[in-house]
Amino acid sequence: MLWDNMKRFTQPAYSIYYFSDEIFVKCPKCNGFAKVNITRESDYCYKKSLNCFECGFMTTKGWFGYWEGFIKFHCGFCGSKIEYSTKKPTKKLSKDMVFCCPRCKVTKRYPLKWYRCNFAGRDLYFGLELWLKISVKNQTLWAYNLEHLSYIKDYISSDLREDNNRYKYSIITNMPKWMKVAKNRDLLIKKINSLEKSLPKV
């Protein structure tokens, strides 16, 4: 009888991409509430759009997030293989940088190749900061939209979390331990409720 009174989590093992067709973000122009919408033509082909509900900014192009630069060449003097990463993500891009060969110590200017950085707490398509994001004990709880947030809330608030048909890319499998432990449950639910109230009426 005790088991019958417990709340069970029985939803499918969704991946993060299941919730990624609509993402609530902060506008890159005014920091107001905006939405990223994805229209999928196939598994690998999609169209993206950004619409701010406060300043009216709209776009279908661009990356507003961070980049990481790489050098991958052979030294023009000793022939040694040179591999270097800027390591610290940045929004300021440069065509090249001065680099000292670790073997022959000759300094030369090398071209940089830049790649987009995908961080937790930012959207995948424009690199913008998520609207549904909040600090919890020096950690960050985030969600793409209300459906995603509700899914997380349902899991955290459940007493019995069935582990059938889980796979390595599911949200549940990759959820950090601090979100799963019972001692953080009440605080997490409180934070999620706060996020739900943070959404403007649009």
NORWO-V945112 format. One record per pair of residues at least 12 apart in sequence whose C-alpha atoms are under 10 Angstrom apart, sorted by the first residue. I is the first residue (numbers start at 1). J is the second residue. Records with the same first field share a line. If there is no record, write none. Layout:
BEGIN
I = J + J
END
This chain:
BEGIN
3 = 159 + 160
5 = 159
6 = 158 + 159 + 160
7 = 154 + 155 + 157 + 158 + 159 + 160 + 161
8 = 154 + 155 + 157 + 158 + 159 + 160 + 161 + 162
9 = 151 + 154 + 155 + 156 + 157 + 158 + 159 + 160 + 161 + 162 + 163
10 = 154 + 155 + 158 + 160 + 161 + 162 + 163 + 164
11 = 151 + 154 + 155 + 161 + 162 + 164
12 = 151 + 163 + 164 + 165 + 166 + 170 + 172
13 = 163 + 164 + 165 + 166 + 167 + 168 + 169 + 170 + 171 + 172 + 173
14 = 148 + 151 + 166 + 167 + 169 + 170 + 171 + 172 + 173
15 = 167 + 168 + 169 + 170 + 171 + 172 + 173 + 174
16 = 143 + 144 + 148 + 169 + 170 + 171 + 172 + 174
17 = 124 + 144 + 169 + 170 + 171
18 = 148 + 170 + 171
19 = 143 + 144 + 145 + 146 + 147 + 148 + 149 + 151
20 = 36 + 37 + 38 + 123 + 124 + 125 + 143 + 144 + 145 + 148
21 = 36 + 37 + 38 + 39 + 40 + 46 + 48 + 144 + 145
22 = 35 + 36 + 37 + 38 + 39 + 48 + 49 + 50 + 123 + 144 + 145 + 146 + 147 + 148
23 = 35 + 36 + 37 + 38 + 50 + 122 + 123 + 124 + 125 + 128 + 130 + 131 + 132 + 143 + 144 + 145 + 146 + 148
24 = 36 + 37 + 50 + 51 + 52 + 122 + 123 + 128 + 129 + 130 + 131 + 132 + 133 + 143 + 144 + 145 + 146 + 199
25 = 50 + 51 + 52 + 121 + 122 + 123 + 126 + 127 + 128 + 129 + 130 + 131 + 132 + 133 + 144 + 145
26 = 52 + 122 + 123 + 128 + 129 + 130 + 131 + 132
27 = 50 + 51 + 52 + 53 + 54 + 55 + 56 + 57 + 58 + 64 + 128 + 129 + 130 + 131
28 = 50 + 52 + 57 + 64 + 65 + 126 + 127 + 128 + 129
29 = 52 + 54 + 55 + 56 + 57
30 = 52 + 54 + 55 + 56 + 57
31 = 52 + 54 + 55 + 128 + 129 + 131
32 = 52 + 53 + 54 + 55 + 56 + 131 + 200
33 = 51 + 52 + 53 + 54 + 55 + 130 + 131 + 199 + 200 + 201 + 202
34 = 50 + 51 + 52 + 53 + 54 + 55 + 56 + 57 + 58 + 128 + 130 + 131 + 202
35 = 49 + 50 + 51 + 52 + 53 + 58 + 130 + 131 + 144 + 145
36 = 48 + 49 + 50 + 51 + 52 + 58 + 59 + 60 + 123 + 124 + 125 + 126 + 128 + 144
37 = 49 + 50 + 51 + 60 + 125
38 = 50 + 125
47 = 60 + 61 + 125
48 = 60 + 61 + 62 + 125 + 126
49 = 61 + 62 + 125 + 126
50 = 62 + 125 + 126
53 = 200 + 201 + 202
54 = 202
59 = 126
60 = 125 + 126
61 = 125 + 126
62 = 125 + 126 + 127
63 = 91 + 116 + 124 + 125 + 126 + 127 + 128
64 = 91 + 116 + 125 + 126 + 127 + 128 + 129
65 = 89 + 90 + 91 + 116 + 117 + 118 + 119 + 122 + 123 + 124 + 125 + 126 + 127 + 128 + 129
66 = 88 + 89 + 90 + 91 + 92 + 93 + 114 + 115 + 116 + 117 + 118 + 119 + 126 + 127 + 128
67 = 86 + 87 + 88 + 89 + 90 + 91 + 92 + 93 + 113 + 114 + 115 + 116 + 117 + 118 + 127
68 = 85 + 86 + 87 + 88 + 89 + 90 + 91 + 92 + 93 + 112 + 113 + 114 + 115 + 116 + 117
69 = 84 + 85 + 86 + 87 + 88 + 89 + 90 + 93 + 94 + 95 + 96 + 97 + 111 + 112 + 113 + 114 + 115 + 116 + 117
70 = 83 + 84 + 85 + 86 + 87 + 96 + 110 + 111 + 112 + 113 + 114 + 115
71 = 83 + 84 + 85 + 86 + 96 + 97 + 99 + 110 + 111 + 112 + 113 + 114
72 = 84 + 85 + 110 + 111 + 112 + 113
73 = 110 + 111
74 = 101
75 = 99 + 100 + 101 + 102 + 103 + 104 + 105 + 106 + 107 + 108 + 110
76 = 101 + 106 + 108
77 = 101 + 104 + 105 + 106 + 107 + 108
78 = 101 + 103 + 104 + 105 + 106
79 = 101 + 103 + 104
80 = 101 + 102 + 103 + 104
81 = 101 + 102 + 103
82 = 99 + 100 + 101 + 102 + 103 + 110
83 = 101
84 = 99 + 112
85 = 112 + 113 + 114
86 = 112 + 114
89 = 115 + 116 + 117
90 = 116 + 117
91 = 116
93 = 112 + 113 + 114
94 = 111 + 112 + 113 + 114
95 = 109 + 110 + 111 + 112 + 113 + 114
96 = 109 + 110 + 111 + 112 + 113
97 = 109 + 110 + 111 + 112
98 = 110 + 111
99 = 111
120 = 133 + 140 + 141 + 142 + 143
121 = 133 + 134 + 140 + 141 + 142 + 143 + 144
122 = 142 + 143 + 144
123 = 143 + 144
130 = 142 + 143 + 144 + 145
131 = 143 + 144 + 145 + 195 + 198 + 199
132 = 144 + 145 + 146 + 148 + 149 + 192 + 194 + 195 + 196 + 198 + 199
133 = 191 + 192 + 195 + 198
134 = 191 + 192 + 194 + 195
135 = 188 + 191
136 = 178 + 179 + 184 + 187 + 188 + 191
137 = 178 + 184 + 187 + 188
139 = 176 + 178 + 179
141 = 179 + 188 + 191 + 192 + 195
142 = 192 + 195
143 = 192 + 195
145 = 196 + 199
146 = 195 + 196 + 199
148 = 171
149 = 192 + 193 + 195 + 196
150 = 192 + 193 + 196
151 = 171 + 172
152 = 171 + 172 + 175 + 179 + 188 + 189 + 192
153 = 185 + 188 + 189 + 191 + 192 + 193
154 = 189
155 = 172 + 179 + 180
156 = 179 + 180 + 181 + 182 + 184 + 185 + 186 + 188 + 189
157 = 180 + 182 + 185 + 186 + 188 + 189
158 = 182 + 185
159 = 182
161 = 180
END
